[in-house]
């Protein structure tokens, strides 16, 4: 775990968050905050809550990891993540693509909320990202029937051993049931803690002409 940069965290917490001070592009604003969180050594700065709608319309949520794919050539203004395409979340997204994300970084008591529609990432980027994963994670993508009932942990470990034998001495390919998604945002909100609960909230809303409307919200 990286050591916390307390000086940078204090600067982040004190930084102005106002309609007049934020970037006109919410993705640029997000990437600046995200880069600061990484530089500050905040644990699991890439963790984000993904909320989807279950088959009965009730909300369901879990933590997934945001993946910055710019080094792989993906530069779209989206929020990528990866999972099993046969998982509960994938089935929910197939029924209703609307979803929400939440990042929470404490310290410096910042939050980013994102809402939009989710679609599958182009296969070439799923292939490229899968190739960067540790070998154990690649084996695990084959070994686990995600979200399905399994008899025991021992059965999972048996699957893992069998796959290690199958792929011994060669590369582990991406399973056809595993890959990426991107949430394409229509609303992004930035939140910064302030004393007396008079927190700063700035919301971006995507207009029909593709421009972003920027507004301050009451805390």
Secondary structure, DSSP 8 states (H G I E B T S, - for coil): -----HHHHHHHHHS--STTTS-SSHHHHHHHHHHHHHHTT-TTTTEEEEEEE-TTS-EEEEEEE----GGGT--SSSEEEEEETTSHHHHHHHH--EEEEEEEETTTTEEEEEEEEEEE--HHHHHHHHHHS-HHHHHHHHH--TTS--S-HHHHHHHHHHHHHHTTTS-----TTEEEEEEEEEEEEEEE--GGG--EEEEEEE-TTS-EEEEEE--
